[in-house]
């Protein structure tokens, strides 16, 4: 089997057997074709997957250092490892050449998030007198008020929202479905948007997409990213955040108000509790900063040190 045929088979495996999202599949295949393009340029083109070896893989990764961020290199390592595991499982290769491949060490970065006051200000930004303002408010309410991923948000259909029960049905990573409750402001935002959605844009919605653009098509991830970056930058305290920062804010504020990690895990759709536990570090760091800034003895000690 040629390398390109193996990549195609791997993509089908991810999509149909692993239930990966099309975006995830595209990312994996893009990484693998990047390796193939490099190998071709270096005269190391593997005509078949049986020619894959650790030396080729390490040489490729070495070529990336200094050009890409460690996080990008780490993602490519993950793609290559997943591909090689697939080849070994399907008996396309006898030995897995990526077994001892190592990812670069990544600096531990705490997720960025809004303060509660900033979140309140953010949700008062859209001008709800206009249909577009109602749509934009709903976008922000679902990202912050329900903790949705941006990919989950844009995939919502009208039928996924139950206003009477105040819940939204979300298709998460790995196509795992979860039911997320809607707080009262988010529920009101849904109702307000649905009132104007039928006449939104030039010709109205083209399909059942909950959120549509001016052409009636399903809204894109990029549109949501631009909206969030613009509205968070307008707060005057940040250079603009990603939609994921609103999800981080949702979880951080829940934890700060006493919600348990297990409950937050369910709401966020995390497969592992370890992923949710990052918010304990965020909250602890934030509390320490508040303490140092506001406690009189902390301020006095700082002055004495000087």
N, C-alpha and C positions, 0 to 999 in steps of 0.2 A: 504494500500500500504506500502511495506517495505521501509526502508530508502534508500537502494540501488536502488530500482526501481524508487523512487522519484528522486534520483540523475540522473539516466539515462534519465528520462523524462525531467528534467531541462536542461540537455545537449542538447537534441534534440530541445527544445524550443529556447535556445540560438543560435544554429546553423541555424535552419530553419526559425524561426520567428523573431529573433532579428538580424539576419545576422552577428553574431559575427564570428570572424576568428577562425579556428581550434585551434590556439595557445591560444587564449583567453578562449575558452571553456575548453581546457585541464587545464588551470590555475585554473578556477573556480572549476572544478570537483576534482582536486588535493587537493584544500583547504578543500572541503567538506568531502572528504574521510579521510583527516588528522584528522578532528574533529571526524569522526566515529571511526577511529582507537584509538584515545585517549579515547573516551567514552567506547569502548570495554575493553581497558586495565584497566580502572578505575571501571569496573563493572557497568557502567551507560549506557550500550548499549540500545539505543532506538529501540525497535523492530519495531516500526512504527513511521511515522512522527507526529502522533497525540501526542506522548509522548515528543516531543520537548518542552522545557520550558526555561525561562530566566536564571534559576539557573544553568542548565547544560551548557548553552552557556557562562555565566560569569565565571564559574569554568574552562572551557576550555581556555578562553582567559587569565585568571589569571595564568594558567600553562605555558603560552608562555612568560610572562614577565621575563626578565633576560636571556632568551635563544635566543630570536629573536629581531631584530631591530624593532623600532616602525613602520617603513614603511611596514615591512612584516606583522606585526600584523594588521595594518590598512587594508591591502589588504584582509586578512582573514575575517575581520569584514565585508568588502564590499561583499565578496562572500556569507557569511552567510545571510546577509540582503537581497541580491538579491534572494537567494534561498527561504527564508521565504516569501518574497513578492509573488514569483511564487506560492508557496503552498497555500497561502491565496487566490490568484486570481483564482486558480483552485479548490477552496473549498476543498482542502485536509486537511486543518486545519481551526478551527473556529476563532482563535485569532493568530495574528502575534507575536511570542515570542521575536523577535529581534527589535521590535519598539524602545525600550529604550536602545538598545545596543550602547555603545559609543566607538569611535576609540581613540587611544592615540594621544596626540598632537604631531604633527610633526615639527621638526625644519625647518625654512624656508631656503632652500638652493638655491642660485642662480645657474643656469646651467653653467657648464664650457664651454668655447669656445676658439677658436683661435683668435689671432690678425690677421689683414689683412696680415701682412708680413709673419706670420707663415703659413697662408693658401696658400699664393703664393709659399712658400718653399715646403709645403706639396705636392702640385700638380706638382712639378718638381722632385719629388722623384722617381716615377716609371721609369724604363729604357724601353722606348718605342721601342727599337730596337727588343725586343723579343715579341712574341704574349702574353705571360703572363703579361709583362709590360703594353701592350696596354689594356688588360682587367682590370688590377689593376688601371690604370689611369681612365678608364671609371667609375669604382666603386667610386673612390674619387670624380670625377667630378659630378656624379649624387647625391651623398650624400651632397656635399658642394654647387655645382653649381645649383642644383634643389631642395635641401632641403628635399630629400626623407627620409622616415623612412627606416630602414634596412629591415624590413619585406616587405615593398613595393618594394624595390630594387630587392630582390631575387625573387620576384614573377613576375617580368617583362618578357614578351615574346618579341620576335623580332617584332611581329606585333603591339606591343604597341608603338613603336617608329616610328615617321614620320620624316625622315631627311629633306625632301623637305619643310615641314611646320615648322620644328625645334620645335616639341612638343613631349611630352611623355604622354601617357594615363596611369594614376595611379589608382589602386584600393586601397582606403584607409580604415580606420577603419569603421566598420559597412557596409563594402562593398560599400562605396560611391565613385563613380568615379569622378576624376577631371583631367583636362588637364593642364599640367605644361609646360611653354615654356622652351626651351633649349637655354642657352647662347651659343655664337659661339664656345668657347673652348670645351664645353660639346658636341655640335653637331659634332665637328671635332673628338672628342674622340669616339663617336658612329661609325662614318664612318670608322675610323681607325681600330676599333675592328672588325667590320663586315667584313672587308677585310680578316682577318685571322681566324675568328671564324669557318668557315666550316672545316678547317683542324686542329683545336685545339685539343690537347690530342691524345690519342692512336687511337681512332676510330671515332673521330668527335662527334659533339653534338647528343644526343639521341632524343631530341625533340625540341620544339620551344623556349626553355628558352633562354633569351638574354645572360645571364651570366652563363657559365658552368665551371666545374672543369676539371682536367686532364683526368678524366674517361668519360667525355662527359655528366655527370649528372648536373642538376641544382645546382648552387652554394648554399651553406648553410649560414645561419645567423652567425654561429660560425666562418666560414672562413672569412667572412667580418669583424667580430669583431677582429680577430687576425691580419688581414691586417692593419686595422685602428690603433690598439694599437701599432703595431710594427712601422708603419711609423710616427705616432705622437711622439712616444718616441724617434725616431731618430732625431727629431728636436732639442733635447738637452735642451728643456725648460719645459718639462712635463714628467711625468712618464707613459704616454700613455693614450689616451682618447678613449671613446666609439664612435661608429658610430653616436649616437645621438648628440654628441658634435659638429659634423660637421653640422648637421641640425640646432643646436643652433647658430653656427657661421654664417650660411647662413642668418638666420633671424636677428641676431644682426647687421650684416654688412649692410643689406638692410635698417634697421631702422636708423642706423647711417648715411647712405647716403641720408636719406630723404623719404624713402618709407613710405606709410601710413599703419596703423595697419590693416585696412580692406583688403588692397591688400596682406599683408603678411599672414593674416588669410586664404585667398583664396588659396595662393600658398602652405601653409603648410597643408591645409585640416582640420583646427581646426573647430570643431562644434561650439565652443563658443569663442567669442572675449576675454573673461576673460583669457583663456589659452594663447592667443597671447600677452596679456598685460604684461606678465612676462618680456618680452624683454625691456619694458620701464624701469623697475627696473635695469636690467642688464646694459643697456646703461648709465643710470644715475650714477650707482656705478662705472662703468669703467671711465666715464668722471671725476668723483670726484678723483679717484686714479691718473689719468693723471695730473689733475690740481695740486694736492698735490706734485707730483713728479717733475713737470716741471716749474710751475709758480714761478718767482723769489721772489715775495712777500710771497708766501706760504712757500718756502724754508727758507726765512729769519725769518718768524714767528716761524717756527719749531726750528731754531737755538736759537732764543731768549727764547723759552720755556725751552730749556735745561739749 
